Amino acid sequence: MSISSKDLAQLIDHTLLKPAATVSELDTLCSEALRFGFFGVCVNPSMVSLASWKLRDAFPLPVSVVGFPLGATLSESKAYETEAVIKLGAREIDMVLNLGAFKANDDSVVEKDIRAVVRAASGFPVKVILETALLSDDEIVRACKIAVDSGAAFVKTSTGFGPGGATIEAVRLMRETVGPDIGVKASGGISTYDDAVAMIEAGANRIGASASVAIVSG
C-alpha cells in the first residue's frame, strides 16, 4: 500500500498522554496537529479545555481518555469524566475496558461499564481500549464483540502504558471481528511511516501516536 503523508495524517490522533505533560508541550502538540492536518489530538482530561480552545472546535478534533490508563475506576466515575470532558470540548472519547471484570468473565459488568460511557458521550464516538497485549486471541474477539454490542464506535489496541503496544496480528483480528462498519484504532509503539502503513493494511482506520510528526515526515 502506498499512502501520501497528507492522507496518512488525516488518520492520526496526535497524542500527549504522559503524566508530566506540560502546557508548553500541549501548545506544540496543537500547533503540529494544525500544521500537518492530523485528525485529532488525544490528551488527558485536564488538558481538554485548553486543547479545545486552541483548536477552535475545528479539525483536528480534541480527543480525551477516560478511566485511563487502568480502566479500573467506577463506571459512575467514567461516566462523570466523560460528561465533563464533552462539556469542555472533547469530541471523541477513548475509554479503557474494565480488564479485571473482563478477565473474570463478568461480561455484564464490562458491557454496563461501556454503555455508561456511551450514554454519557451523548452521541460522540467512544473508542474502547482493549489492552490487547494482556489478552489471548479468543479474548480479543470476545472483547471486540462486547464493545460493539455496547455501542462503541471503535475498538483500540492499547493505552501505551501496558506490557505491549499494537501488533499487526491483533489489528487484523480486531478488524475481522468487528467488520467494516466499526473503527479500529492502532496505538502503542507506532513510530514510523512503515509502522503506520502496516497497521492500516492490517485493518486500522485510525492511528494513535506521539511520534506523529516523524511518521508523516519520514
Residue pairs with C-beta under 8 A, 6 or more apart in sequence:
1 197
1 200
1 201
3 197
3 200
5 193
5 216
5 217
6 37
6 216
8 193
8 196
8 197
8 200
8 207
8 215
8 216
9 36
9 37
9 38
9 39
9 212
9 216
10 37
10 38
10 39
11 39
11 196
11 200
11 204
11 205
11 206
11 207
12 38
12 39
12 40
12 196
12 206
12 207
12 208
12 209
12 212
12 215
12 216
13 38
13 39
13 40
13 41
13 42
13 63
13 185
13 187
13 206
13 207
13 208
13 209
14 29
14 32
14 33
14 36
14 38
14 40
14 41
14 42
14 60
14 209
14 210
14 212
15 41
15 42
15 43
15 160
15 187
15 208
15 209
15 210
15 212
16 25
16 26
16 29
16 41
16 42
16 43
16 44
16 47
16 210
17 42
17 43
17 44
17 65
17 68
17 69
17 159
17 160
17 210
18 210
21 43
21 44
21 47
23 47
23 50
26 43
26 47
26 50
26 51
26 54
27 54
29 41
29 43
29 51
30 41
30 51
30 54
30 55
30 60
32 38
32 212
32 213
33 40
33 41
33 55
33 60
33 212
34 55
34 60
36 212
36 213
36 216
37 59
37 60
38 60
38 212
39 59
39 60
39 61
39 206
40 59
40 60
40 61
40 62
40 63
40 91
40 92
41 51
41 55
41 60
41 61
41 62
41 63
42 63
42 64
42 65
42 94
42 208
43 51
43 62
43 63
43 64
43 65
44 64
44 65
44 68
45 64
45 65
45 66
45 81
45 84
45 85
45 88
48 62
48 64
48 85
48 88
48 89
48 90
49 88
49 89
51 62
51 89
52 62
52 88
52 89
52 90
53 89
55 61
55 62
57 89
61 91
61 92
62 89
62 90
62 91
63 90
63 91
63 92
63 93
63 94
64 85
64 88
64 90
64 92
64 93
64 94
65 93
65 94
65 95
65 96
65 159
66 78
66 81
66 82
66 85
66 93
66 94
66 95
66 96
66 117
67 73
67 77
67 78
67 81
67 95
67 96
67 98
67 117
68 94
68 95
68 96
68 129
68 159
69 96
69 159
69 160
69 161
69 162
70 96
70 99
71 95
71 96
71 97
71 98
71 99
71 129
71 131
72 98
72 99
72 100
73 81
75 98
75 112
75 113
75 116
75 117
76 116
78 95
78 113
78 116
78 117
78 120
79 116
79 117
79 119
79 120
80 120
82 93
82 95
82 117
82 120
82 121
82 126
83 120
83 122
85 93
86 93
86 120
86 121
86 122
86 124
90 124
91 124
92 124
92 125
92 126
92 127
93 117
93 121
93 124
93 125
93 126
93 127
94 126
94 127
94 129
94 156
94 185
94 208
95 114
95 117
95 126
95 127
95 128
95 129
96 128
96 129
96 131
96 159
97 110
97 113
97 114
97 128
97 129
97 130
97 131
97 143
97 147
98 109
98 110
98 113
99 131
99 134
101 107
101 109
101 110
101 113
102 110
102 139
102 142
102 143
102 146
107 142
107 146
110 143
110 146
110 150
111 146
111 149
111 150
114 126
114 128
114 146
114 147
114 150
114 151
114 152
115 150
115 151
117 126
118 126
118 150
118 151
118 152
125 153
125 154
125 183
126 151
126 152
126 153
126 154
127 152
127 153
127 154
127 155
127 156
127 183
127 185
127 206
128 143
128 147
128 150
128 152
128 154
128 155
128 156
129 156
129 157
129 158
129 159
129 187
130 140
130 143
130 144
130 147
130 155
130 156
130 157
130 158
130 174
131 157
131 158
131 159
131 162
132 140
132 157
132 158
132 164
132 166
132 167
132 170
132 174
133 158
133 162
133 163
133 164
133 165
133 167
133 188
134 162
134 163
135 143
137 173
140 170
140 173
140 174
140 177
141 173
141 177
143 155
144 155
144 174
144 177
144 178
145 177
147 155
147 178
148 155
148 178
148 182
152 182
153 182
153 183
154 182
154 183
154 184
154 185
154 206
155 174
155 178
155 182
155 183
155 184
155 185
156 184
156 185
156 186
156 187
156 206
156 208
157 165
157 166
157 167
157 170
157 171
157 174
157 185
157 186
157 187
157 188
158 164
158 165
158 166
158 187
158 188
158 189
159 187
159 188
160 187
160 188
160 189
160 208
160 210
162 188
164 188
164 189
165 187
165 188
165 189
165 190
166 186
166 187
166 188
166 189
166 190
166 199
166 204
168 198
168 199
168 201
168 202
169 202
171 184
171 186
171 199
171 202
171 203
171 204
172 202
172 203
174 184
174 203
175 184
175 202
175 203
175 204
176 203
178 184
183 205
183 206
184 203
184 204
184 205
184 206
185 204
185 205
185 206
185 207
185 208
186 199
186 202
186 204
186 206
186 207
186 208
187 207
187 208
187 209
188 208
189 195
190 196
190 199
190 207
190 208
190 209
190 211
190 215
191 209
191 211
191 214
191 215
192 211
192 214
192 215
192 218
193 215
193 216
193 218
195 215
196 207
196 209
196 215
199 207
200 207
207 215
209 215
